[in-house]
Amino acid sequence: MKKSLRLLFIICLILGLCACGEAPAESGGEGLNIVCTVFPAYDFAREIAGEKANVVLLVPPGSEAHSFEPTPQDIIRIENCDLLLCNGGESEAWLEEILEGRENDILTLTMMDCVETLEEETKEGMQGVSHDHEHEEHGEHEEHGHEEEYDEHVWTSPVNAELIVSALCERLCEIDPENGSFYRANWKNYVAELQELDTAFRKTVENGKFDTLIFADRFPVRYFVEEYGLDYYAAFPGCTDDTEPSARTVAFLIDKVREEGIPAVMFIEFSNEKMADVICEDTGCEKLLFHSCHNVSAEQLKNGVSYLELMWANVESLKEALG
């Protein structure tokens, strides 16, 4: 990967390539140039920086951030930005080659550094491995001499989102103090909206008949369930590449739905929904989307969909899932 990135960057500088690959999404603002690696970072930057910045999203809509590789143009955008807002973690290991060994540092804010991170978890009934680590069932980890990986989906908790946008606001005020009052006003309004969302989730959990979610899919929302005291079962960990479950995995989730009388199973964005369909057909439960906000479709991005909009839709899904 490092050799590939270095070669891409050299080719781009020598040939002056300016149009290869799909152009990243841009907010259309003026002033600061903010480059974001994933959709939540992009949306947070749009909300806080507003018209005072041009915000660029590197990972194309509908794409998987865990397999993203930057184009030469992406590298140049990062090199020339005023602020890089990234997520961190193994999925963004490609950033190391760009950032290390530079004479002039790229000003960077990493979302995983803004919150208390949680280790990747493999729970009872899950299939497969996460980041090439094997796990025993019931969340007990086997020893393989590797450092533990951390769950990267920190934004799925609105409480974490508040911590992230607060750190972002501070950084923007440091970079552009002349517009500090503008950033702080946007931050204040946005935090109020996040707190309203947080309250809605808490009331939904308090009023629910159940406290367990079944994900017939990957599970990228551990920060969410930890924040609101929910239990869960899922087919795969959040960052696995696996998409085809074993019969044993499907049978386990079907048994859990029946045993606990769960009214709905969840799937995440861009899922083929096949496993959820099988479980619903076998148990008669409902199928519901729970959006992790990891990425959005090209149409959603074009229409200006936001983190808040997607999370409010999750409130409604959660109401049905918890009964």
C-alpha positions as a LaTeX table, in Angstrom:
\begin{tabular}{lrrr}
\hline
Residue & $x$ (\AA) & $y$ (\AA) & $z$ (\AA) \\
\hline
Met1 & 0.00 & 0.00 & 0.00 \\
Lys2 & 2.77 & 2.44 & 0.91 \\
Lys3 & 4.61 & 1.81 & $-2.36$ \\
Ser4 & 1.39 & 2.25 & $-4.30$ \\
Leu5 & 0.58 & 5.55 & $-2.60$ \\
Arg6 & 4.09 & 6.87 & $-3.21$ \\
Leu7 & 3.94 & 5.88 & $-6.87$ \\
Leu8 & 0.51 & 7.46 & $-7.34$ \\
Phe9 & 1.68 & 10.70 & $-5.80$ \\
Ile10 & 4.83 & 10.85 & $-7.96$ \\
Ile11 & 2.86 & 10.14 & $-11.13$ \\
Cys12 & 0.34 & 12.82 & $-10.22$ \\
Leu13 & 3.05 & 15.42 & $-9.64$ \\
Ile14 & 4.97 & 14.57 & $-12.81$ \\
Leu15 & 2.05 & 14.30 & $-15.22$ \\
Gly16 & $-0.19$ & 16.85 & $-13.57$ \\
Leu17 & $-3.19$ & 14.56 & $-13.58$ \\
Cys18 & $-6.25$ & 16.53 & $-12.68$ \\
Ala19 & $-9.22$ & 14.49 & $-13.72$ \\
Cys20 & $-8.70$ & 10.79 & $-13.09$ \\
Gly21 & $-11.22$ & 9.10 & $-10.87$ \\
Glu22 & $-14.53$ & 10.36 & $-9.57$ \\
Ala23 & $-14.46$ & 13.88 & $-8.17$ \\
Pro24 & $-15.08$ & 13.97 & $-4.41$ \\
Ala25 & $-18.21$ & 15.62 & $-3.09$ \\
Glu26 & $-17.79$ & 19.27 & $-2.13$ \\
Ser27 & $-19.94$ & 21.53 & 0.01 \\
Gly28 & $-19.46$ & 24.56 & $-2.24$ \\
Gly29 & $-18.43$ & 26.98 & 0.49 \\
Glu30 & $-15.52$ & 29.42 & 0.38 \\
Gly31 & $-12.58$ & 30.15 & 2.66 \\
Leu32 & $-11.00$ & 27.24 & 4.47 \\
Asn33 & $-10.38$ & 23.99 & 2.63 \\
Ile34 & $-11.45$ & 21.07 & 4.79 \\
Val35 & $-10.89$ & 17.51 & 3.59 \\
Cys36 & $-12.93$ & 14.73 & 5.24 \\
Thr37 & $-12.43$ & 11.02 & 4.84 \\
Val38 & $-15.92$ & 9.72 & 5.72 \\
Phe39 & $-19.49$ & 11.01 & 5.56 \\
Pro40 & $-20.03$ & 11.77 & 9.29 \\
Ala41 & $-16.89$ & 13.93 & 9.30 \\
Tyr42 & $-18.05$ & 15.66 & 6.12 \\
Asp43 & $-21.49$ & 16.40 & 7.53 \\
Phe44 & $-20.14$ & 17.65 & 10.85 \\
Ala45 & $-17.75$ & 19.98 & 9.00 \\
Arg46 & $-20.58$ & 21.28 & 6.80 \\
Glu47 & $-22.66$ & 22.04 & 9.87 \\
Ile48 & $-19.98$ & 23.84 & 11.88 \\
Ala49 & $-17.94$ & 25.54 & 9.13 \\
Gly50 & $-20.92$ & 26.33 & 6.92 \\
Glu51 & $-20.27$ & 28.89 & 4.18 \\
Lys52 & $-16.86$ & 29.72 & 5.63 \\
Ala53 & $-15.28$ & 26.58 & 4.18 \\
Asn54 & $-15.17$ & 24.33 & 1.16 \\
Val55 & $-15.65$ & 20.83 & 2.56 \\
Val56 & $-14.57$ & 17.82 & 0.52 \\
Leu57 & $-15.59$ & 14.19 & 1.09 \\
Leu58 & $-12.99$ & 11.72 & $-0.15$ \\
Val59 & $-14.77$ & 8.35 & 0.14 \\
Pro60 & $-17.29$ & 8.30 & $-2.75$ \\
Pro61 & $-20.97$ & 7.85 & $-1.91$ \\
Gly62 & $-22.04$ & 4.23 & $-1.77$ \\
Ser63 & $-18.46$ & 3.07 & $-1.26$ \\
Glu64 & $-16.95$ & 1.05 & 1.57 \\
Ala65 & $-14.50$ & 3.13 & 3.61 \\
His66 & $-12.70$ & 0.00 & 4.80 \\
Ser67 & $-11.45$ & $-0.70$ & 1.26 \\
Phe68 & $-10.91$ & 2.89 & 0.10 \\
Glu69 & $-7.69$ & 3.81 & $-1.68$ \\
Pro70 & $-6.94$ & 7.47 & $-2.42$ \\
Thr71 & $-6.40$ & 8.77 & $-5.95$ \\
Pro72 & $-3.48$ & 11.09 & $-6.77$ \\
Gln73 & $-5.94$ & 13.99 & $-6.67$ \\
Asp74 & $-7.06$ & 12.94 & $-3.18$ \\
Ile75 & $-3.46$ & 13.05 & $-2.01$ \\
Ile76 & $-2.96$ & 16.54 & $-3.43$ \\
Arg77 & $-6.19$ & 17.72 & $-1.78$ \\
Ile78 & $-4.93$ & 16.43 & 1.56 \\
Glu79 & $-1.52$ & 18.01 & 1.02 \\
Asn80 & $-3.11$ & 21.41 & 0.34 \\
Cys81 & $-5.96$ & 21.46 & 2.85 \\
Asp82 & $-6.27$ & 23.74 & 5.86 \\
Leu83 & $-7.72$ & 20.92 & 7.96 \\
Leu84 & $-7.97$ & 17.16 & 7.52 \\
Leu85 & $-10.88$ & 15.68 & 9.44 \\
Cys86 & $-10.44$ & 11.92 & 9.53 \\
Asn87 & $-11.77$ & 9.03 & 11.57 \\
Gly88 & $-8.67$ & 7.02 & 12.43 \\
Gly89 & $-8.34$ & 3.27 & 12.90 \\
Glu90 & $-7.22$ & 0.46 & 10.64 \\
Ser91 & $-9.49$ & 1.54 & 7.80 \\
Glu92 & $-7.47$ & 4.72 & 7.41 \\
Ala93 & $-4.02$ & 3.19 & 7.60 \\
Trp94 & $-3.45$ & 4.62 & 4.11 \\
Leu95 & $-3.21$ & 8.07 & 5.67 \\
Glu96 & 0.02 & 7.19 & 7.47 \\
Glu97 & 2.08 & 7.25 & 4.27 \\
Ile98 & 0.69 & 10.66 & 3.35 \\
Leu99 & 1.15 & 12.22 & 6.77 \\
Glu100 & 4.45 & 10.78 & 7.93 \\
Gly101 & 7.85 & 12.17 & 6.98 \\
Arg102 & 6.59 & 15.59 & 5.91 \\
Glu103 & 8.52 & 18.77 & 6.58 \\
Asn104 & 5.28 & 20.66 & 7.14 \\
Asp105 & 2.62 & 18.91 & 9.17 \\
Ile106 & $-0.93$ & 18.65 & 7.87 \\
Leu107 & $-3.31$ & 19.98 & 10.49 \\
Thr108 & $-5.43$ & 16.97 & 11.41 \\
Leu109 & $-8.34$ & 16.22 & 13.70 \\
Thr110 & $-9.07$ & 12.53 & 14.26 \\
Met111 & $-12.58$ & 11.69 & 15.43 \\
Met112 & $-11.47$ & 8.57 & 17.33 \\
Asp113 & $-9.17$ & 10.79 & 19.41 \\
Cys114 & $-12.15$ & 12.90 & 20.52 \\
Val115 & $-13.96$ & 10.10 & 22.37 \\
Glu116 & $-13.38$ & 7.10 & 24.59 \\
Thr117 & $-12.94$ & 4.22 & 22.17 \\
Leu118 & $-14.21$ & 0.67 & 22.61 \\
Glu119 & $-12.47$ & $-2.52$ & 21.55 \\
Glu120 & $-13.83$ & $-4.53$ & 18.65 \\
Glu121 & $-16.18$ & $-7.17$ & 20.03 \\
Thr122 & $-17.20$ & $-10.58$ & 18.76 \\
Lys123 & $-20.29$ & $-11.71$ & 20.57 \\
Glu124 & $-22.07$ & $-15.03$ & 20.98 \\
Gly125 & $-23.52$ & $-16.23$ & 17.71 \\
Met126 & $-21.38$ & $-14.05$ & 15.48 \\
Gln127 & $-19.57$ & $-15.56$ & 12.54 \\
Gly128 & $-16.10$ & $-14.87$ & 11.22 \\
Val129 & $-13.25$ & $-12.70$ & 12.30 \\
Ser130 & $-12.60$ & $-8.98$ & 12.62 \\
His131 & $-9.39$ & $-7.45$ & 11.19 \\
Asp132 & $-7.81$ & $-10.92$ & 10.92 \\
His133 & $-8.24$ & $-11.60$ & 14.62 \\
Glu134 & $-9.90$ & $-14.84$ & 15.72 \\
His135 & $-12.25$ & $-14.74$ & 18.69 \\
Glu136 & $-13.92$ & $-17.18$ & 20.95 \\
Glu137 & $-17.64$ & $-16.91$ & 21.47 \\
His138 & $-19.13$ & $-14.87$ & 24.30 \\
Gly139 & $-16.70$ & $-12.03$ & 23.63 \\
Glu140 & $-13.62$ & $-13.76$ & 24.99 \\
His141 & $-10.54$ & $-13.04$ & 22.87 \\
Glu142 & $-7.94$ & $-15.64$ & 21.94 \\
Glu143 & $-4.32$ & $-14.66$ & 22.30 \\
His144 & $-2.52$ & $-14.23$ & 18.98 \\
Gly145 & 0.16 & $-11.76$ & 19.94 \\
His146 & $-1.66$ & $-8.86$ & 18.25 \\
Glu147 & $-2.72$ & $-5.56$ & 19.72 \\
Glu148 & $-6.46$ & $-5.25$ & 20.21 \\
Glu149 & $-8.32$ & $-3.34$ & 17.49 \\
Tyr150 & $-10.81$ & $-0.62$ & 18.32 \\
Asp151 & $-14.28$ & $-0.14$ & 16.92 \\
Glu152 & $-14.05$ & 2.74 & 14.47 \\
His153 & $-17.73$ & 3.76 & 14.25 \\
Val154 & $-17.52$ & 6.33 & 17.03 \\
Trp155 & $-20.09$ & 8.74 & 15.54 \\
Thr156 & $-23.01$ & 6.30 & 15.98 \\
Ser157 & $-23.54$ & 7.69 & 19.48 \\
Pro158 & $-24.97$ & 11.24 & 19.43 \\
Val159 & $-23.07$ & 11.86 & 22.65 \\
Asn160 & $-19.83$ & 11.09 & 20.83 \\
Ala161 & $-20.96$ & 13.27 & 17.93 \\
Glu162 & $-21.26$ & 16.17 & 20.36 \\
Leu163 & $-17.69$ & 15.60 & 21.57 \\
Ile164 & $-16.45$ & 15.48 & 17.98 \\
Val165 & $-18.15$ & 18.67 & 16.82 \\
Ser166 & $-16.98$ & 20.46 & 19.96 \\
Ala167 & $-13.38$ & 19.54 & 19.16 \\
Leu168 & $-13.96$ & 20.57 & 15.55 \\
Cys169 & $-15.31$ & 23.95 & 16.58 \\
Glu170 & $-12.27$ & 24.60 & 18.75 \\
Arg171 & $-9.93$ & 23.66 & 15.92 \\
Leu172 & $-11.72$ & 25.91 & 13.44 \\
Cys173 & $-11.56$ & 28.82 & 15.87 \\
Glu174 & $-7.82$ & 28.28 & 16.20 \\
Ile175 & $-7.31$ & 28.19 & 12.43 \\
Asp176 & $-9.67$ & 31.05 & 11.60 \\
Pro177 & $-10.17$ & 33.22 & 14.71 \\
Glu178 & $-11.79$ & 36.02 & 12.69 \\
Asn179 & $-14.81$ & 33.78 & 12.11 \\
Gly180 & $-14.75$ & 32.24 & 15.58 \\
Ser181 & $-18.14$ & 33.67 & 16.56 \\
Phe182 & $-19.68$ & 32.18 & 13.41 \\
Tyr183 & $-18.32$ & 28.71 & 14.18 \\
Arg184 & $-19.38$ & 28.90 & 17.82 \\
Ala185 & $-22.92$ & 29.93 & 16.89 \\
Asn186 & $-23.21$ & 26.99 & 14.49 \\
Trp187 & $-21.74$ & 24.67 & 17.11 \\
Lys188 & $-24.21$ & 25.86 & 19.75 \\
Asn189 & $-27.19$ & 25.28 & 17.46 \\
Tyr190 & $-25.94$ & 21.90 & 16.30 \\
Val191 & $-25.22$ & 20.65 & 19.82 \\
Ala192 & $-28.78$ & 21.58 & 20.79 \\
Glu193 & $-30.04$ & 19.40 & 17.93 \\
Leu194 & $-27.77$ & 16.53 & 18.97 \\
Gln195 & $-29.03$ & 16.77 & 22.53 \\
Glu196 & $-32.63$ & 16.70 & 21.31 \\
Leu197 & $-31.79$ & 13.56 & 19.33 \\
Asp198 & $-30.12$ & 12.01 & 22.37 \\
Thr199 & $-33.21$ & 12.69 & 24.47 \\
Ala200 & $-35.43$ & 11.04 & 21.86 \\
Phe201 & $-33.29$ & 7.89 & 21.86 \\
Arg202 & $-33.31$ & 7.73 & 25.67 \\
Lys203 & $-37.10$ & 8.10 & 25.84 \\
Thr204 & $-37.53$ & 5.43 & 23.18 \\
Val205 & $-35.36$ & 2.99 & 25.14 \\
Glu206 & $-37.13$ & 3.81 & 28.41 \\
Asn207 & $-40.55$ & 3.23 & 26.86 \\
Gly208 & $-39.60$ & 0.07 & 24.97 \\
Lys209 & $-40.81$ & $-3.38$ & 25.96 \\
Phe210 & $-37.52$ & $-4.95$ & 24.87 \\
Asp211 & $-33.88$ & $-4.08$ & 25.40 \\
Thr212 & $-32.27$ & $-6.32$ & 22.76 \\
Leu213 & $-31.62$ & $-5.63$ & 19.09 \\
Ile214 & $-31.08$ & $-8.31$ & 16.45 \\
Phe215 & $-28.91$ & $-7.32$ & 13.50 \\
Ala216 & $-29.13$ & $-9.70$ & 10.56 \\
Asp217 & $-26.06$ & $-8.01$ & 9.22 \\
Arg218 & $-22.75$ & $-6.50$ & 10.28 \\
Phe219 & $-22.86$ & $-4.59$ & 13.56 \\
Pro220 & $-21.27$ & $-1.11$ & 13.28 \\
Val221 & $-23.30$ & 0.53 & 16.07 \\
Arg222 & $-21.69$ & $-0.70$ & 19.27 \\
Tyr223 & $-21.14$ & 2.85 & 20.55 \\
Phe224 & $-24.85$ & 3.42 & 20.13 \\
Val225 & $-26.00$ & 0.39 & 22.12 \\
Glu226 & $-23.41$ & 1.00 & 24.83 \\
Glu227 & $-24.60$ & 4.59 & 25.25 \\
Tyr228 & $-28.24$ & 3.59 & 25.63 \\
Gly229 & $-27.82$ & 0.38 & 27.61 \\
Leu230 & $-29.09$ & $-1.99$ & 24.94 \\
Asp231 & $-28.08$ & $-5.59$ & 24.35 \\
Tyr232 & $-27.65$ & $-7.03$ & 20.86 \\
Tyr233 & $-26.96$ & $-10.06$ & 18.71 \\
Ala234 & $-25.59$ & $-9.83$ & 15.20 \\
Ala235 & $-24.26$ & $-11.95$ & 12.35 \\
Phe236 & $-20.90$ & $-10.21$ & 11.96 \\
Pro237 & $-18.71$ & $-7.63$ & 13.72 \\
Gly238 & $-18.81$ & $-4.11$ & 12.32 \\
Cys239 & $-15.67$ & $-4.15$ & 10.18 \\
Thr240 & $-15.69$ & $-7.67$ & 8.82 \\
Asp241 & $-15.62$ & $-8.32$ & 5.08 \\
Asp242 & $-17.93$ & $-11.32$ & 5.47 \\
Thr243 & $-21.37$ & $-11.01$ & 3.89 \\
Glu244 & $-22.51$ & $-14.63$ & 3.57 \\
Pro245 & $-23.62$ & $-16.12$ & 6.89 \\
Ser246 & $-23.44$ & $-19.78$ & 7.75 \\
Ala247 & $-26.61$ & $-21.75$ & 8.40 \\
Arg248 & $-25.54$ & $-21.90$ & 12.05 \\
Thr249 & $-25.39$ & $-18.12$ & 12.32 \\
Val250 & $-28.80$ & $-17.66$ & 10.76 \\
Ala251 & $-30.29$ & $-20.39$ & 12.97 \\
Phe252 & $-28.84$ & $-18.73$ & 16.07 \\
Leu253 & $-30.47$ & $-15.39$ & 15.24 \\
Ile254 & $-33.78$ & $-17.05$ & 14.40 \\
Asp255 & $-33.72$ & $-18.79$ & 17.78 \\
Lys256 & $-33.02$ & $-15.48$ & 19.55 \\
Val257 & $-35.93$ & $-13.77$ & 17.79 \\
Arg258 & $-38.25$ & $-16.59$ & 18.82 \\
Glu259 & $-36.95$ & $-17.02$ & 22.37 \\
Glu260 & $-37.21$ & $-13.33$ & 23.24 \\
Gly261 & $-40.22$ & $-12.47$ & 21.08 \\
Ile262 & $-38.28$ & $-9.77$ & 19.24 \\
Pro263 & $-40.65$ & $-7.87$ & 16.92 \\
Ala264 & $-38.08$ & $-6.84$ & 14.30 \\
Val265 & $-34.63$ & $-7.56$ & 12.89 \\
Met266 & $-32.34$ & $-4.78$ & 11.70 \\
Phe267 & $-30.16$ & $-4.39$ & 8.63 \\
Ile268 & $-27.73$ & $-1.61$ & 7.75 \\
Glu269 & $-27.34$ & 0.59 & 4.70 \\
Phe270 & $-26.14$ & $-1.02$ & 1.46 \\
Ser271 & $-27.02$ & $-4.48$ & 2.76 \\
Asn272 & $-28.38$ & $-7.09$ & 0.36 \\
Glu273 & $-30.96$ & $-7.80$ & 3.10 \\
Lys274 & $-31.03$ & $-11.51$ & 2.25 \\
Met275 & $-30.34$ & $-12.71$ & 5.78 \\
Ala276 & $-32.95$ & $-10.36$ & 7.23 \\
Asp277 & $-35.47$ & $-11.66$ & 4.69 \\
Val278 & $-34.78$ & $-15.28$ & 5.67 \\
Ile279 & $-35.22$ & $-14.52$ & 9.37 \\
Cys280 & $-38.41$ & $-12.55$ & 8.78 \\
Glu281 & $-39.89$ & $-15.30$ & 6.62 \\
Asp282 & $-39.11$ & $-17.90$ & 9.28 \\
Thr283 & $-40.26$ & $-15.93$ & 12.33 \\
Gly284 & $-42.82$ & $-13.44$ & 11.01 \\
Cys285 & $-40.94$ & $-10.49$ & 12.48 \\
Glu286 & $-40.49$ & $-7.13$ & 10.74 \\
Lys287 & $-37.40$ & $-5.94$ & 8.84 \\
Leu288 & $-36.08$ & $-2.47$ & 9.65 \\
Leu289 & $-33.20$ & $-0.29$ & 8.44 \\
Phe290 & $-30.84$ & 1.08 & 11.06 \\
His291 & $-28.49$ & 3.51 & 9.31 \\
Ser292 & $-24.96$ & 3.58 & 10.72 \\
Cys293 & $-24.28$ & 6.86 & 8.82 \\
His294 & $-21.01$ & 5.34 & 7.66 \\
Asn295 & $-21.78$ & 6.44 & 4.10 \\
Val296 & $-24.74$ & 7.47 & 1.96 \\
Ser297 & $-25.85$ & 6.90 & $-1.61$ \\
Ala298 & $-25.06$ & 9.31 & $-4.44$ \\
Glu299 & $-28.71$ & 10.38 & $-4.55$ \\
Gln300 & $-28.82$ & 11.01 & $-0.81$ \\
Leu301 & $-25.64$ & 13.07 & $-0.98$ \\
Lys302 & $-27.01$ & 15.07 & $-3.92$ \\
Asn303 & $-30.19$ & 15.76 & $-1.96$ \\
Gly304 & $-28.21$ & 16.97 & 1.05 \\
Val305 & $-29.05$ & 14.20 & 3.49 \\
Ser306 & $-27.57$ & 14.78 & 6.93 \\
Tyr307 & $-26.40$ & 12.77 & 9.92 \\
Leu308 & $-29.31$ & 14.18 & 11.94 \\
Glu309 & $-31.87$ & 13.18 & 9.31 \\
Leu310 & $-30.57$ & 9.62 & 9.21 \\
Met311 & $-30.42$ & 9.34 & 12.98 \\
Trp312 & $-33.97$ & 10.64 & 13.41 \\
Ala313 & $-35.06$ & 7.89 & 11.04 \\
Asn314 & $-33.23$ & 5.49 & 13.38 \\
Val315 & $-35.35$ & 6.78 & 16.26 \\
Glu316 & $-38.45$ & 5.59 & 14.43 \\
Ser317 & $-36.88$ & 2.23 & 13.60 \\
Leu318 & $-35.86$ & 1.80 & 17.23 \\
Lys319 & $-39.40$ & 2.46 & 18.43 \\
Glu320 & $-40.66$ & $-0.42$ & 16.31 \\
Ala321 & $-37.76$ & $-2.71$ & 17.18 \\
Leu322 & $-38.18$ & $-2.27$ & 20.94 \\
Gly323 & $-41.97$ & $-2.52$ & 20.87 \\
\hline
\end{tabular}
